[in-house]
Amino acid sequence: MKKGPIITSQQKDAKNQMLMVTTNDMEYNIPLEWERCTTKIESFKKVSEFEKEVKEFFNSKQVKDDVLILQCRYTSKTKSLLEQVISILQVEHHLFYKVADNHCANKLIVLLIHTNRKSPFPLIFTRKWRLVYVDYLLSTKPISLQKDLKKPVAEVMSGDSKPNLTDCASRAFGKLHFPRSMNCLKEKKKLSKLFSKDESNKCGAILEQRLMSLLSEAMRYRSVEDILLELTPQEESKEMEMSFFERHQNILDTLLILAFVDVLLVVYQNGGFKVLTIIYFSFTKKKKQVNLRKNNQEYQQLFEMALSNSELVPMKTPTITVNQLLLVAIEPELYVVRARTKSLFPFSHCIHKWCQQQFSSNKELPSVEIAHRVTILEQVPIGNGKDSLKQWESICSEKANGIYAMDLIRK
């Protein structure tokens, strides 16, 4: 019987570590696949009964299950009992696996501890235990604290502790101040669809990649543990309203939101997530739909090509300080979007700026004919050398080129 991803992955390393799962979820919410091998610690009347159960699990051939889940609720009254339980489990685990014949047995002990804000569980970082936190037991998505706390922030975000991008994007959107001409509700709906799990979206994947790149640059090799240590002295005088795990997730969300703001500023200052609307005079509704779909695809390809290139569409690396993390919820700062509302070609001003930079850096260009200048410019690699403006020819229609020219005239 399948036991879920947390247990399955840990069983491979059962010889070295037992699994300690902490959660704020209710005791009756354990997954169905866990019920058969779960025993409540409070059901044992004596410590000797508990010891006997653990010994039988490890040594009896009659026990078919290779996983034993021991469930308990952590309170101030059960603290000493839990310490005793942990000690017994560590001894029995050591005695069983020190025998060479048992090295491949993969018998796993899981200690499932239910906590709450009033009685936070003291973290135990030892080699004998792999500690994970699960918000909702039925989802069984863990936070591996021993590893995640010490990993660089960007690396943690791309792993199991990945925040909800749709939620963070919406919260970042709320920090932007748009001109009155912008239909904010419509734009917010477009943004939320980019990270929808129901449909694959290349644009959403590119945005996520740019986000992680910005965070990696902003945080360098700093970990969540480093940030928590910096925040602690400034929070000593305040009553802690959040549990450790909520603070852990809140830090990840806040960092992502601050980086999201810089990404969205660049996008909305260059026209936003628009769709090219090219009007064809046609008497058939079907032909209009085909033409509109064709131009939408053209816009999307151009938008994605530009957005994925960090040299063509540069984004400012956010400066994230401890004070910002403390004040972001108390004093939300609004960022003004200086939108070029008439910009219709994807990132036309970014492309034009890049072209101007090439002209100013290449001394030979001013001395040659205009047609030859264009040919030279088309061959110049953008950024990593894989892309050049020549590759845009196969995508850009004459109408799109005209729209690009009109964007520059409006500027």
C-alpha positions in Angstrom: 0.0 0.0 0.0 1.3 3.5 -0.9 2.1 5.7 2.1 2.5 9.0 0.2 5.6 10.9 -1.1 7.0 11.9 2.3 7.2 8.4 3.7 8.2 6.8 0.5 11.2 9.1 0.0 12.3 8.7 3.6 12.1 4.9 3.6 15.1 4.9 1.3 17.1 6.4 4.2 15.3 4.7 7.1 18.7 3.2 8.3 20.1 6.7 9.0 17.1 8.8 10.0 13.5 8.5 11.4 10.9 10.9 10.3 9.4 13.6 12.5 6.3 15.3 11.0 5.0 18.4 12.8 1.6 20.0 11.9 -1.0 22.4 13.1 -3.7 20.3 11.4 -6.4 18.3 13.3 -5.6 14.7 14.4 -8.5 13.1 12.5 -7.2 14.6 9.2 -4.5 12.0 8.6 -4.5 10.5 5.1 -6.3 7.2 4.6 -3.1 5.5 3.5 -1.7 6.3 7.0 -4.5 5.0 9.1 -3.6 1.3 9.0 -0.1 1.8 10.4 -0.9 4.7 12.9 -1.0 4.3 16.6 -1.8 7.1 19.2 0.8 7.3 21.9 -1.9 8.2 24.5 -3.4 4.7 23.9 -0.5 3.1 25.8 -1.2 2.9 29.6 2.4 2.2 30.5 5.8 3.1 29.1 6.7 -0.7 29.1 3.7 -1.3 26.7 5.1 1.3 24.3 8.6 -0.1 24.4 7.2 -3.6 23.7 5.2 -2.2 20.6 8.4 -0.6 19.2 10.5 -3.7 19.8 7.9 -5.9 18.0 7.8 -3.5 15.1 11.6 -3.7 14.5 12.2 -7.4 15.4 9.0 -9.4 14.9 8.7 -11.1 11.5 4.9 -11.3 12.0 4.6 -7.5 11.6 3.9 -7.0 7.9 4.0 -3.2 7.9 7.4 -1.6 7.4 6.1 1.8 8.6 5.0 2.7 12.2 3.4 6.1 12.6 3.1 7.2 16.2 0.7 10.1 16.7 0.6 12.6 19.6 -0.5 16.1 20.5 2.2 18.3 21.9 1.2 20.4 25.0 3.1 21.6 28.1 1.7 18.5 29.9 3.0 16.0 27.4 6.4 17.5 27.0 8.3 15.1 29.3 6.4 12.1 27.9 7.4 13.1 24.3 11.0 13.5 25.3 10.9 9.9 26.8 9.2 8.6 23.6 11.9 10.2 21.4 14.7 8.7 23.6 13.1 5.1 23.4 12.7 5.4 19.6 16.3 6.5 19.1 17.7 3.6 21.2 15.6 0.9 19.4 16.4 2.4 16.0 20.1 2.2 16.8 19.9 -1.4 18.2 18.0 -2.6 15.1 20.1 -1.0 12.4 23.5 -1.7 14.0 23.0 -5.3 12.9 24.4 -5.7 9.4 21.6 -7.9 8.2 19.0 -5.2 8.9 20.7 -2.4 6.9 18.3 -2.9 3.9 15.2 -3.5 6.0 13.8 0.0 5.4 11.7 -0.1 8.6 10.7 3.5 9.2 9.4 5.2 12.4 7.3 8.3 11.8 6.6 10.5 14.8 3.5 12.6 13.9 3.3 15.6 16.3 0.3 17.9 16.4 1.1 21.4 17.7 -0.7 24.8 18.1 0.4 28.4 18.6 0.0 28.3 22.3 2.3 25.3 22.6 4.9 25.5 19.8 7.0 22.4 19.5 10.8 23.0 20.1 12.7 22.1 17.0 15.0 19.1 17.3 17.8 19.1 14.8 19.6 15.8 15.2 21.1 13.3 12.8 18.6 10.7 13.9 15.6 12.7 12.7 14.5 14.2 9.5 12.2 17.1 10.5 9.4 18.2 8.1 6.4 20.5 8.6 3.0 19.9 6.8 0.3 22.5 6.8 -2.5 20.2 5.8 -2.0 16.5 6.3 -4.3 15.6 3.4 -1.9 17.5 1.1 1.2 16.0 2.7 3.4 18.7 1.2 6.4 19.1 3.5 8.9 21.8 4.5 12.2 20.1 5.0 13.6 22.4 7.7 17.1 21.0 8.2 17.8 21.6 4.5 15.6 24.5 3.5 16.7 26.8 6.3 20.3 26.7 5.2 19.7 26.7 1.4 19.9 30.0 -0.6 16.4 31.6 -0.8 16.0 31.2 -4.6 16.8 27.5 -4.3 14.2 26.9 -1.6 11.5 28.7 -3.7 12.0 26.4 -6.6 11.7 23.3 -4.3 9.0 22.0 -2.0 8.5 25.3 -0.3 7.5 27.1 -3.5 5.0 29.8 -2.7 1.6 30.3 -4.4 2.7 32.4 -7.4 -0.9 33.5 -8.3 -1.4 34.8 -4.7 2.0 36.5 -4.6 1.4 38.1 -8.1 -2.0 39.5 -6.9 -0.5 40.9 -3.8 2.4 42.5 -5.8 -0.2 43.9 -8.2 -1.9 45.6 -5.3 1.3 47.6 -4.6 1.2 49.2 -8.1 -0.4 52.6 -8.7 -1.7 52.7 -12.3 -3.0 55.7 -14.4 -6.8 56.1 -14.4 -6.9 54.9 -18.0 -5.8 51.4 -17.0 -8.5 48.8 -16.4 -7.0 47.3 -13.3 -9.6 44.6 -12.8 -9.1 43.3 -16.3 -5.3 43.3 -15.9 -5.4 41.5 -12.6 -7.5 38.7 -14.2 -5.0 38.4 -17.0 -2.1 38.1 -14.5 -3.8 35.4 -12.4 -4.3 33.3 -15.5 -0.6 33.2 -16.3 0.1 30.9 -13.3 -3.0 28.7 -13.6 -2.3 25.0 -13.0 -5.1 24.0 -15.4 -3.3 25.1 -18.5 0.4 25.3 -19.4 1.6 28.8 -20.0 5.0 29.6 -21.4 4.7 33.3 -20.4 4.1 32.3 -16.8 7.1 30.0 -16.8 9.3 32.9 -18.2 8.1 35.3 -15.5 8.9 32.7 -12.9 12.4 32.2 -14.3 13.0 36.0 -14.3 11.7 36.2 -10.7 14.0 33.5 -9.4 16.9 35.1 -11.2 16.2 38.5 -9.6 15.8 36.9 -6.1 19.1 35.0 -6.6 20.9 38.3 -7.4 19.2 40.2 -4.6 19.7 37.6 -1.9 23.0 36.1 -3.1 23.7 33.2 -0.9 21.6 34.3 2.1 19.3 31.7 3.5 16.0 31.9 5.4 17.9 31.1 8.6 20.1 34.2 8.0 17.0 36.4 7.6 15.3 34.9 10.7 18.5 35.6 12.8 18.5 39.2 11.6 14.8 39.7 12.4 15.0 38.2 15.9 16.7 41.1 17.7 14.2 43.6 16.3 11.2 41.4 17.3 12.3 40.6 20.9 10.2 43.4 22.3 7.1 42.3 20.4 4.7 39.5 21.2 5.2 36.8 18.6 1.8 36.4 16.8 3.0 33.8 14.3 4.4 30.3 14.7 7.9 29.6 13.4 6.5 27.9 10.3 4.1 30.8 9.5 7.1 33.2 9.8 9.1 30.9 7.6 6.5 30.9 4.8 5.8 34.6 5.4 9.4 35.5 4.7 9.4 33.5 1.4 6.1 35.1 0.3 7.3 38.7 1.2 10.6 38.2 -0.7 8.8 37.0 -3.8 6.3 39.8 -3.7 9.0 42.5 -3.5 10.7 40.8 -6.5 7.4 40.5 -8.3 6.9 44.3 -8.0 10.0 45.0 -10.0 9.1 42.5 -12.7 5.5 43.8 -13.1 6.7 47.4 -13.2 8.8 46.6 -16.3 5.9 44.7 -18.0 3.3 47.4 -17.3 5.5 50.3 -18.2 5.9 48.6 -21.6 2.2 48.0 -22.4 1.3 45.2 -20.1 -0.1 41.8 -21.1 -2.0 43.2 -24.1 -3.2 41.4 -27.2 -2.5 42.9 -30.6 -5.8 43.9 -32.1 -5.5 44.2 -35.9 -8.8 45.0 -37.6 -9.6 43.1 -40.8 -12.7 44.1 -42.8 -14.5 40.9 -43.3 -18.1 39.9 -43.7 -17.6 36.4 -42.1 -17.4 36.1 -38.4 -15.3 32.9 -38.7 -12.6 34.7 -40.7 -12.4 37.5 -38.1 -11.9 34.9 -35.4 -9.1 33.2 -37.4 -7.3 36.5 -38.0 -7.6 37.6 -34.4 -6.2 34.2 -33.2 -3.3 34.5 -35.7 -2.4 38.0 -34.4 -2.8 36.9 -30.8 -0.3 34.1 -31.4 2.1 36.5 -33.1 2.0 38.9 -30.2 2.5 36.1 -27.7 5.6 34.8 -29.5 7.1 38.3 -29.7 6.3 39.0 -26.1 7.8 35.8 -24.8 11.0 36.2 -26.9 11.6 39.7 -25.5 10.6 38.9 -21.9 13.0 35.9 -21.8 16.0 38.0 -22.8 17.5 39.8 -19.8 19.6 42.1 -22.0 16.8 43.2 -24.2 14.3 43.6 -21.3 16.5 44.4 -18.2 14.9 44.4 -14.8 16.2 46.2 -11.7 17.5 43.9 -9.0 15.4 44.6 -5.8 17.2 45.9 -2.7 15.7 43.9 0.1 16.6 44.9 3.7 15.4 43.6 7.1 13.5 46.9 7.6 11.6 46.3 4.4 10.6 42.9 5.5 9.3 44.3 8.8 7.5 47.3 7.3 6.0 45.7 4.1 2.8 44.7 5.9 2.5 47.7 8.2 3.3 50.5 5.7 2.6 49.2 2.2 4.5 51.3 -0.3 2.8 52.0 -3.6 4.9 51.9 -6.8 3.9 54.3 -9.6 3.5 52.7 -13.0 4.6 55.2 -15.7 2.8 53.3 -18.4 3.2 54.1 -22.1 -0.5 53.5 -22.7 -0.3 53.7 -26.5 2.5 51.2 -26.8 1.1 48.3 -28.8 4.2 46.3 -30.0 5.7 44.1 -27.2 8.5 45.9 -25.4 9.0 48.3 -28.4 10.8 50.9 -26.3 13.2 48.3 -24.8 14.0 47.1 -28.3 14.6 50.6 -29.6 16.8 51.4 -26.6 18.9 48.3 -27.2 19.3 49.4 -30.9 20.4 52.8 -29.9 23.0 51.3 -27.5 24.4 49.2 -30.4 24.7 52.3 -32.6 26.5 54.3 -30.0 28.9 51.4 -29.2 29.7 50.5 -32.8 31.8 53.2 -34.4 31.5 51.8 -37.9 27.7 52.0 -38.2 27.3 55.8 -38.7 29.6 55.7 -41.7 27.7 53.1 -43.7 24.4 53.3 -45.6 21.1 52.9 -43.7 20.2 49.6 -45.4 23.6 48.2 -44.5 23.2 49.4 -40.9 20.0 47.4 -40.5 21.7 44.3 -41.9 24.6 44.6 -39.4 22.3 45.3 -36.5 20.2 42.3 -37.3 23.2 40.0 -36.9 24.2 41.4 -33.5 23.6 38.7 -30.8 21.3 39.8 -27.9 22.5 38.8 -24.5 23.7 35.2 -24.4 24.4 35.1 -28.2 21.6 32.7 -29.1 19.1 35.3 -30.2 19.4 38.2 -32.7 16.8 40.5 -34.3 17.1 38.5 -37.6 15.1 35.7 -35.9 12.2 38.1 -35.4 11.6 38.3 -39.2 9.8 34.9 -39.4 7.3 36.0 -36.7 6.8 39.7 -37.5 4.2 40.5 -40.1 4.2 43.7 -42.1 1.4 45.0 -40.0 3.4 44.3 -36.8 6.4 46.1 -38.2 4.1 49.1 -38.8 2.8 49.0 -35.3 6.4 49.0 -34.0 7.2 52.0 -36.1 4.1 53.9 -34.8 5.2 53.1 -31.2 8.5 54.9 -31.9 6.7 57.9 -33.5 4.4 58.2 -30.5 7.4 58.3 -28.2 
